[in-house]
Amino acid sequence: MIYKKNILAAAVLSATCAANANTAPTQELTKKDPLTFQQWHLQNTGQTGFSLSAGQVGEDLNLDFSDRMGIKGRGITVSVIDTGVEISHPDLVNNVVPGSKNLVDGSDFPTDNHGHGTAVAGLIAAEEGNGLGGRGVAPYANLVGFNFLDEQSVASWMVSHGLNEDFRALDRFTDPRVFNQSYGSTPSAPVDGTLANNPRFALEEQVMQDITLDSHWGRGAVYVKSAGNSFRNYNAYIQGTRFLVLPYENNQFFNNQGLPFHDANITSSNTTNWNLVVSALNADGKLSSYSSVGANVFLSAPGGEYGQDRPAMVTVDLTGCDKGSNVSGAHKNALHGGAELDPNCDYRGTMNGTSSAAPNASGAIATVMSANPALDARTVRHILASTARKTDLTHDGVSINFESATGEQVSYDAIPAWQTNAAGYNFHNFYGLGAFNIDDAVYKALFTGVSLPELQTTQWQLQEANVAIPDASLAGAQSTTVVEENLTIEAVQLKLNVDHERLRDIAVELTSPSGTRSVVLSARTGFLNGTDGGFTNTIMLSHHFYGEQSQGNWTIKVIDTDKGTSSTLIYNQNIGLFRTNTANNTVDGVLKDWSLRIYGH
């Protein structure tokens, strides 16, 4: 019955769409609430977002058609797993449904003492047309919230990520079909991927798999994950003391030759197939200055900059001028400090980070799901992938220059520019398969009546290598394995065992049978593991091969790109500045073995 109704609705909307195909988009969505006109991520007309500069017209989520058709997330519940949510906020309360939990005191009120989770909830589903603040991407969607970051036990993780208190999957119509995770960490050393040494991660992955595939009577759910905010630097705690960690090259601070200091593939929760990892775009449609990136990024979404010199996100804040981000006092963002449009400081114009990109993605997913609720989660992901748009079209990727071990100056294509893989999908390590394109995805969802074939996952396929990694040489260490299964690829996981004393030098490439080269780990990643480095069953993920066929020869290449001229700095204002990773590896590294696992159909 649901399917037939969707097809009927699709037929009606098709005629409407055709009639409006050549008309300019209306500006109505910017007029319904007092702050919506500055929410550039919804409709970018060159607003400032109350900052000091404007964005680029048209660089937004593209939801004008969906807005006119009233397709705005109705019937889809999104779980905000964060610092909590002020569920009584006047711009959220009418969209909150039963199911929130305070994981500290057990009540139904997930108290937010920070404001981060409340701002995230507002980006997803702040109410529309109530004369207050702005609106969410999916203003008709339902919300539940959890203060997981205040209580991060295994039990709290289970409840906030889709199980009830008896640890059984939920299937009520008001249970979440989208889980927003605007949190994460930047590890300062490679993660040991041996599941026997990390049973919690193995348990969490199994729960996400079950809920993704089997919850909601087989329709499943989508887990959205922020990529991270460590492109230029990150913070690490050493014996409880906070240090800034940053690259140093050619006698320049923060110089990483244009490469990300944090590759998002180093965070273990970003490497599971069940998390849809999102990088952040600014109001010009380019990578936000802070956004972590990598081959594991699925899509990119608006995250903004900092809301002072350049636009951030306009969203809800904790109520009152004495808490949250917007408090009394002067501020470079014109909305802050008790502005005329928001005298009670219930909103903010400074929300940013991949913490913002994730809820914008969650709102987009809820919108597409509401267009055709019968579609399963994998099919929704596929629709998003097949309708994503290229952004920052002229980005040339990143090439680095280094002196080889034999004294020659060489250039290495460290991150390729936009590539089209053998299946016709565009990919860039900064942007994944592209930027969210809500209208095209909604239109495609309306006319999609059949879900993807059942997911098939290959066993880990081990390939012994024991190949030396020559120092500072483009030759690298190579090894090839043959995959017999012929699946249409949805994702590829790589498990790696490498001995190498100076992992900052290492780049890891994987080439498919179709010839597509994916940089699974970029060079110059900022580790702090000293001189005893290596990868032990370290898992990485790539979406670069989306839609290609898996059968054939797969080749890995591990390249050492530096003979010790770059280094890593750690800084604390009270303790001082220290330099690490300065000495080059004394012996060549070794690619010991590697494994592949294919997800596809």
VOGU-155555 format. One line per 4 residues: number of its first residue (from 1); their letters; for each residue x, y, z of C-alpha. Coordinates in steps of 0.1 Angstrom, whole numbers, always signed. Example, Ala and Ser with C-alpha at 12.3 -4.5 7.8 and 13.67 -1.06 7.14 Angstrom:
2
1	as	+123 -45 +78 | +137 -11 +71
***
This chain:
601
1	miyk	+0 +0 +0 | +28 +24 +8 | +45 +16 -24 | +14 +22 -45
5	knil	+8 +56 -28 | +44 +66 -35 | +40 +57 -72 | +8 +77 -74
9	aaav	+25 +107 -57 | +54 +104 -80 | +32 +106 -111 | +16 +138 -97
13	lsat	+49 +153 -88 | +63 +144 -122 | +38 +166 -140 | +44 +194 -115
17	caan	+82 +191 -119 | +79 +192 -157 | +57 +223 -155 | +83 +241 -133
21	anta	+114 +228 -150 | +124 +261 -166 | +112 +285 -140 | +135 +302 -115
25	ptqe	+134 +288 -80 | +112 +308 -56 | +126 +325 -26 | +97 +314 -3
29	ltkk	+117 +292 +20 | +139 +322 +30 | +108 +341 +42 | +89 +318 +65
33	dplt	+110 +324 +97 | +131 +355 +106 | +165 +339 +104 | +160 +315 +74
37	fqqw	+171 +342 +50 | +207 +338 +63 | +208 +300 +62 | +229 +298 +30
41	hlqn	+231 +260 +32 | +194 +258 +24 | +194 +284 -4 | +226 +303 -11
45	tgqt	+218 +337 -25 | +251 +352 -14 | +243 +357 +22 | +268 +364 +49
49	gfsl	+253 +343 +76 | +258 +373 +99 | +295 +371 +93 | +317 +397 +75
53	sagq	+317 +382 +41 | +293 +365 +16 | +292 +330 +1 | +289 +319 -35
57	vged	+254 +320 -50 | +240 +285 -56 | +264 +266 -33 | +238 +249 -12
61	lnld	+219 +216 -6 | +196 +222 -36 | +162 +216 -20 | +140 +242 -38
65	fsdr	+119 +216 -56 | +115 +194 -24 | +105 +225 -5 | +78 +235 -29
69	mgik	+65 +199 -29 | +64 +197 +9 | +89 +168 +10 | +107 +177 +42
73	grgi	+113 +146 +63 | +78 +139 +75 | +75 +105 +93 | +113 +100 +96
77	tvsv	+130 +101 +130 | +166 +112 +135 | +186 +104 +165 | +210 +131 +177
81	idtg	+238 +113 +196 | +258 +142 +211 | +261 +164 +242 | +224 +161 +246
85	veis	+195 +182 +232 | +174 +209 +248 | +142 +192 +237 | +121 +220 +252
89	hpdl	+136 +246 +229 | +107 +264 +213 | +121 +257 +178 | +125 +219 +185
93	vnnv	+98 +209 +209 | +71 +202 +184 | +93 +179 +164 | +105 +159 +194
97	vpgs	+89 +124 +198 | +92 +99 +227 | +125 +81 +228 | +151 +106 +241
101	knlv	+172 +95 +270 | +194 +111 +296 | +221 +85 +298 | +234 +100 +331
105	dgsd	+203 +101 +353 | +180 +78 +332 | +153 +105 +326 | +137 +113 +293
109	fptd	+154 +147 +292 | +189 +145 +276 | +202 +176 +292 | +226 +196 +271
113	nhgh	+251 +216 +291 | +272 +225 +261 | +249 +235 +233 | +266 +214 +205
117	gtav	+239 +187 +203 | +211 +213 +204 | +227 +232 +175 | +230 +199 +156
121	agli	+193 +191 +162 | +184 +225 +149 | +203 +219 +116 | +184 +187 +111
125	aaee	+148 +196 +121 | +142 +230 +136 | +105 +237 +130 | +94 +257 +100
129	gngl	+69 +285 +98 | +65 +291 +135 | +79 +327 +133 | +110 +316 +153
133	ggrg	+146 +315 +143 | +153 +295 +111 | +145 +260 +100 | +161 +226 +97
137	vapy	+170 +208 +65 | +141 +184 +72 | +117 +206 +92 | +89 +180 +94
141	anlv	+112 +152 +106 | +110 +138 +142 | +139 +142 +167 | +152 +122 +197
145	gfnf	+183 +130 +216 | +210 +114 +238 | +237 +129 +259 | +261 +101 +249
149	ldeq	+292 +123 +252 | +285 +127 +289 | +283 +89 +295 | +301 +68 +270
153	svas	+297 +33 +284 | +289 +4 +262 | +253 +3 +274 | +249 +40 +266
157	wmvs	+263 +35 +231 | +239 +6 +225 | +208 +26 +236 | +217 +58 +217
161	hgln	+226 +39 +185 | +194 +20 +180 | +188 -7 +207 | +163 -5 +235
165	edfr	+173 -10 +272 | +169 -48 +267 | +194 -44 +237 | +168 -53 +211
169	aldr	+164 -35 +178 | +135 -10 +177 | +109 -12 +149 | +83 +13 +159
173	ftdp	+73 +39 +133 | +88 +66 +156 | +121 +49 +160 | +151 +65 +143
177	rvfn	+160 +57 +107 | +189 +81 +107 | +215 +83 +134 | +236 +115 +136
181	qsyg	+271 +112 +151 | +288 +146 +151 | +316 +134 +173 | +349 +116 +170
185	stps	+386 +117 +177 | +420 +121 +160 | +443 +93 +170 | +479 +103 +174
189	apvd	+491 +67 +165 | +478 +40 +141 | +449 +20 +154 | +456 -16 +161
193	gtla	+428 -32 +140 | +430 -66 +157 | +394 -72 +167 | +405 -95 +195
197	nnpr	+422 -65 +211 | +392 -42 +205 | +360 -62 +213 | +339 -30 +218
201	fale	+345 -19 +183 | +336 -53 +170 | +304 -53 +190 | +295 -18 +178
205	eqvm	+301 -27 +142 | +278 -58 +145 | +250 -36 +160 | +253 -11 +132
209	qdit	+253 -38 +106 | +221 -54 +120 | +203 -21 +123 | +214 -9 +89
213	ldsh	+202 -41 +72 | +174 -55 +93 | +156 -29 +114 | +123 -13 +104
217	wgrg	+111 -45 +89 | +140 -48 +66 | +142 -11 +55 | +171 -4 +78
221	avyv	+187 +28 +89 | +216 +51 +80 | +244 +61 +104 | +259 +94 +95
225	ksag	+294 +102 +108 | +315 +134 +107 | +349 +130 +91 | +368 +151 +116
229	nsfr	+382 +186 +120 | +419 +181 +117 | +430 +190 +82 | +457 +214 +94
233	nyna	+464 +202 +130 | +449 +184 +159 | +450 +182 +197 | +465 +153 +216
237	yiqg	+466 +146 +254 | +499 +134 +268 | +497 +123 +304 | +465 +144 +307
241	trfl	+481 +176 +292 | +467 +191 +260 | +492 +197 +232 | +487 +211 +198
245	vlpy	+501 +188 +171 | +511 +204 +138 | +533 +197 +107 | +566 +214 +100
249	ennq	+582 +213 +66 | +607 +236 +47 | +611 +256 +80 | +574 +265 +80
253	ffnn	+549 +259 +106 | +516 +242 +95 | +532 +234 +61 | +520 +199 +50
257	qglp	+524 +206 +13 | +487 +209 +10 | +479 +175 +23 | +456 +167 +52
261	fhda	+475 +164 +85 | +448 +140 +96 | +436 +114 +71 | +400 +104 +81
265	nits	+409 +68 +74 | +430 +67 +106 | +399 +70 +129 | +386 +34 +133
269	sntt	+349 +44 +135 | +353 +61 +101 | +365 +29 +84 | +334 +8 +90
273	nwnl	+311 +3 +60 | +281 +11 +82 | +290 +47 +88 | +283 +72 +60
277	vvsa	+313 +96 +65 | +308 +133 +55 | +334 +160 +49 | +325 +197 +52
281	lnad	+320 +224 +25 | +321 +262 +31 | +297 +287 +16 | +318 +289 -16
285	gkls	+314 +252 -23 | +350 +244 -14 | +364 +222 +14 | +361 +239 +48
289	syss	+395 +249 +61 | +394 +224 +90 | +377 +194 +74 | +394 +160 +76
293	vgan	+393 +141 +43 | +401 +107 +29 | +391 +78 +5 | +365 +68 +31
297	vfls	+345 +100 +27 | +311 +91 +10 | +297 +126 +4 | +303 +162 +13
301	apgg	+278 +186 +29 | +278 +223 +41 | +297 +229 +73 | +308 +265 +68
305	eygq	+337 +283 +84 | +338 +300 +118 | +310 +326 +114 | +332 +356 +119
309	drpa	+352 +365 +88 | +333 +339 +67 | +298 +323 +70 | +292 +294 +94
313	mvtv	+258 +278 +101 | +228 +297 +115 | +209 +273 +139 | +194 +270 +173
317	dltg	+214 +276 +205 | +206 +269 +242 | +179 +294 +253 | +191 +325 +270
321	cdkg	+220 +349 +268 | +239 +332 +297 | +246 +298 +282 | +255 +281 +249
325	snvs	+275 +298 +222 | +255 +330 +218 | +259 +350 +251 | +258 +386 +260
329	gahk	+287 +407 +248 | +303 +420 +216 | +310 +395 +188 | +321 +396 +152
333	nalh	+290 +376 +142 | +261 +401 +140 | +236 +376 +154 | +254 +372 +187
337	ggae	+251 +392 +219 | +213 +398 +219 | +207 +411 +183 | +174 +426 +173
341	ldpn	+164 +394 +154 | +172 +373 +184 | +171 +394 +216 | +170 +363 +239
345	cdyr	+201 +347 +223 | +182 +315 +214 | +201 +310 +181 | +237 +312 +169
349	gtmn	+255 +320 +137 | +288 +303 +145 | +281 +266 +143 | +306 +249 +121
353	gtss	+328 +218 +116 | +321 +184 +102 | +298 +185 +132 | +276 +207 +110
357	aapn	+281 +188 +78 | +268 +156 +94 | +234 +170 +106 | +230 +187 +72
361	asga	+236 +153 +57 | +212 +136 +82 | +185 +162 +73 | +191 +155 +36
365	iatv	+188 +117 +41 | +156 +122 +62 | +142 +143 +33 | +149 +116 +7
369	msan	+136 +88 +29 | +103 +107 +34 | +99 +110 -4 | +97 +72 -5
373	pald	+97 +55 +29 | +95 +20 +14 | +131 +22 +1 | +157 +5 +23
377	artv	+187 +23 +37 | +212 +9 +12 | +191 +21 -17 | +188 +55 -2
381	rhil	+226 +57 +0 | +228 +45 -36 | +204 +72 -47 | +225 +98 -29
385	asta	+256 +85 -46 | +241 +85 -81 | +227 +121 -78 | +257 +137 -60
389	rktd	+271 +167 -78 | +307 +177 -83 | +318 +207 -64 | +350 +228 -65
393	lthd	+353 +216 -101 | +388 +231 -108 | +404 +216 -77 | +437 +200 -91
397	gvsi	+442 +176 -63 | +475 +177 -44 | +510 +170 -58 | +541 +170 -35
401	nfes	+577 +173 -44 | +605 +155 -25 | +641 +145 -29 | +645 +108 -36
405	atge	+670 +86 -18 | +692 +89 -49 | +691 +127 -48 | +666 +134 -76
409	qvsy	+637 +159 -73 | +605 +139 -79 | +568 +148 -80 | +541 +126 -66
413	daip	+504 +128 -73 | +495 +125 -37 | +458 +132 -40 | +443 +130 -75
417	awqt	+420 +157 -89 | +384 +147 -96 | +384 +113 -113 | +356 +93 -130
421	naag	+358 +57 -122 | +351 +28 -145 | +314 +28 -134 | +310 +65 -142
425	ynfh	+310 +78 -107 | +330 +109 -98 | +353 +108 -68 | +377 +131 -49
429	nfyg	+393 +124 -16 | +382 +158 -4 | +345 +154 -14 | +339 +117 -18
433	lgaf	+313 +110 -45 | +303 +146 -44 | +280 +171 -26 | +245 +163 -15
437	nidd	+219 +171 -41 | +186 +168 -24 | +162 +177 -52 | +177 +152 -77
441	avyk	+178 +125 -50 | +142 +131 -40 | +131 +130 -76 | +149 +98 -82
445	alft	+136 +83 -50 | +100 +90 -61 | +105 +69 -92 | +125 +41 -76
449	gvsl	+103 +11 -69 | +128 -16 -63 | +156 -17 -37 | +191 -29 -44
453	pelq	+198 -66 -45 | +207 -82 -12 | +241 -71 +2 | +270 -96 -2
457	ttqw	+302 -93 +17 | +333 -113 +9 | +355 -129 +35 | +388 -111 +42
461	qlqe	+412 -122 +14 | +447 -124 +27 | +477 -118 +5 | +513 -124 +18
465	anva	+537 -98 +4 | +570 -93 +25 | +581 -66 +0 | +606 -39 +10
469	ipda	+594 -3 +9 | +624 +16 -6 | +631 +49 +12 | +620 +81 -6
473	slag	+612 +64 -39 | +582 +64 -62 | +588 +28 -69 | +572 +18 -36
477	aqst	+563 -18 -26 | +537 -35 -47 | +517 -66 -43 | +487 -81 -63
481	tvve	+459 -103 -54 | +430 -118 -74 | +394 -115 -64 | +372 -142 -79
485	enlt	+338 -129 -67 | +322 -106 -93 | +302 -80 -73 | +290 -45 -80
489	ieav	+310 -26 -55 | +295 -5 -27 | +326 -2 -6 | +361 -18 -3
493	qlkl	+380 -23 +30 | +417 -28 +32 | +435 -44 +62 | +472 -36 +63
497	nvdh	+503 -50 +81 | +534 -28 +76 | +567 -24 +94 | +580 +12 +90
501	erlr	+598 +34 +115 | +585 +68 +102 | +549 +64 +91 | +545 +101 +83
505	diav	+563 +93 +50 | +539 +66 +40 | +512 +68 +13 | +490 +37 +5
509	elts	+474 +33 -29 | +449 +6 -41 | +442 +0 -78 | +411 -19 -89
513	psgt	+408 -44 -118 | +394 -15 -138 | +425 +6 -133 | +410 +31 -108
517	rsvv	+437 +43 -84 | +426 +52 -49 | +449 +69 -24 | +436 +51 +7
521	lsar	+461 +68 +30 | +477 +101 +21 | +513 +109 +28 | +523 +133 +57
525	tgfl	+496 +121 +81 | +506 +134 +115 | +514 +104 +138 | +531 +107 +171
529	ngtd	+543 +71 +175 | +580 +79 +175 | +604 +56 +156 | +587 +22 +163
533	ggft	+559 +26 +139 | +538 +2 +119 | +504 -9 +109 | +490 -39 +127
537	ntim	+458 -52 +110 | +449 -15 +105 | +416 -12 +85 | +409 +15 +59
541	lshh	+380 +21 +36 | +375 +34 +1 | +344 +45 -18 | +365 +54 -49
545	fyge	+355 +21 -66 | +317 +26 -61 | +298 +8 -88 | +328 -10 -104
549	qsqg	+331 -48 -107 | +352 -65 -81 | +365 -95 -101 | +401 -94 -112
553	nwti	+435 -82 -101 | +438 -57 -72 | +472 -41 -66 | +484 -23 -35
557	kvid	+513 +1 -35 | +530 +15 -4 | +553 +45 -11 | +578 +63 +11
561	tdkg	+577 +100 +2 | +604 +115 +24 | +639 +109 +36 | +635 +128 +68
565	tsst	+632 +165 +58 | +597 +170 +73 | +587 +166 +110 | +559 +170 +135
569	liyn	+557 +196 +163 | +538 +194 +196 | +531 +226 +215 | +518 +236 +249
573	qnig	+520 +273 +259 | +530 +264 +295 | +555 +236 +286 | +569 +246 +253
577	lfrt	+575 +235 +217 | +589 +200 +209 | +599 +184 +176 | +593 +148 +168
581	ntan	+594 +124 +138 | +627 +141 +128 | +649 +111 +122 | +645 +92 +89
585	ntvd	+639 +54 +91 | +673 +37 +95 | +661 +7 +74 | +636 +2 +46
589	gvlk	+601 -6 +57 | +583 -38 +48 | +548 -44 +34 | +542 -77 +52
593	dwsl	+507 -86 +41 | +473 -71 +33 | +437 -82 +30 | +406 -71 +10
597	riyg	+370 -72 +19 | +343 -62 -7 | +308 -50 +1 | +285 -52 -29
601	h	+257 -69 -47
***
